[in-house]
Amino acid sequence: MATEILADERALRLGRRARVLAQMEAHDLDLLVLGRQANIRYVTGTPQLWTAGTRPFGPGCVLVRETGDIHLLSTWDEGVPEDIPHENLYGIMWNPLNLMGVLRQIGGAATARRVGTDALSPLFSQFLPMAFPQAELVDGEQAMRAARRIKTPEEIVVLRDSIRIAEAGLAAAVAELRPGVTEKTLTGVMLQAMAAGGMSTPATQDAAWVTAPDHPWRRASGDRRAQAGDLVAFSAGVIGNGYIAQIGRTWPTWAPKDGTSALYERWDQLWSRLLAACRPGRLASEFLSAYEAAGEPLPPLPVAHALGLGFDAPVVSRQLPATAAAEHLEPGMVLAVTGYVWEQGIGAVFGREMVLITADGPEVLTSGPSWNSNAGLAIGASHE
């Protein structure tokens, strides 16, 4: 198995970089200073190590609009693509004044008028003017969001690879579902299958749970064992080459309870409305309206969110109605769309699909099997 760190494919990284440079032009940014890891990888195509956890803002990458030059914080050049020369790498420095001295030497730093940052801490709001003395510091995250929300064809290819691994993990976990199996066992089977498929970083470890028949949102505490008739939800997600893929399904354990088929039919009706909202020009708030039209209460989790290198805008949830109402869907966006219905005494049916918005309508990228109440076996999910 190869263990070397490899840069993203040339077409993938250059396509993304062209989108960022176009947005820098649109937002009148001379330089873009990035600190968020997903943004840095989007621009550079460089996988970075030791990035788990949270950290304050730091200038990890600088993109110059006029020349397209990239300057990257990196202590070595393994995994750095050939279009970022070695002399454009700068190392970690404990003294921020020394770091400002390095940034000050970047071509265009002395004359830049507008410098965008994707975040800013009080410390660097004081230090960055030393590196860019003529510049106004402005919000550059809006330019990055505009670039990232529309996926390039190469990004779609990478997403499809991640989806394939997530679906394999889901199938492996469903195959182990039987009375007496624990949630942790199902989760372990899913993670093992995804790692065997070549992606060892899960998007979440909250992968399998027995839905509660006595509360619409409550999860059973501890490592619950599935009992006959329980509805077990599966949420498979991986991070492959930086890109997140997700798929969600719910399966009954052994003999379904009375009313289970009717609950699945309610989910099907809700999904038809959610899928109808996946068209260019539609407001993101129509995902919320789909629940209302189906007569289903909105869940506390997002009903739709964009995916790519992490989570992109928009995020559609009942807690953010104004945000959803301000967002329009566009061709090239990829969304994880979630349907959730619950019935007292039975449990919940949870389903999540990844949908590509195209000029002709939605294309469902996920194709993992779902439970069919009539045949009682796995069939392809209905996505007409």
PEKAFEN-V476449 format. One record per run of one state. SS is the DSSP state (A for helix, B for strand, O for the rest). FROM is the first residue (numbers start at 1). TO is the last residue. If there is no record, write none. Layout:
BEGIN
ss;from;to
SS;FROM;TO
SS;FROM;TO
END
This chain:
BEGIN
ss;from;to
O;1;9
A;10;26
O;27;30
B;31;34
O;35;36
A;37;44
O;45;60
B;61;64
O;65;69
B;70;73
O;74;85
A;86;88
B;89;90
O;91;95
A;96;104
O;105;113
B;114;117
O;118;121
A;122;131
O;132;135
B;136;139
O;140;140
A;141;148
O;149;152
A;153;175
O;176;181
B;182;182
A;183;196
O;197;201
B;202;202
O;203;207
B;208;211
O;212;218
B;219;219
O;220;224
B;225;225
O;226;230
B;231;240
O;241;242
B;243;252
O;253;259
A;260;276
O;277;282
B;283;283
O;284;285
A;286;294
O;295;303
B;304;307
O;308;310
B;311;316
O;317;317
A;318;325
O;326;327
B;328;328
O;329;333
B;334;343
O;344;346
B;347;358
O;359;360
B;361;364
O;365;368
B;369;371
O;372;377
B;378;380
O;381;384
END
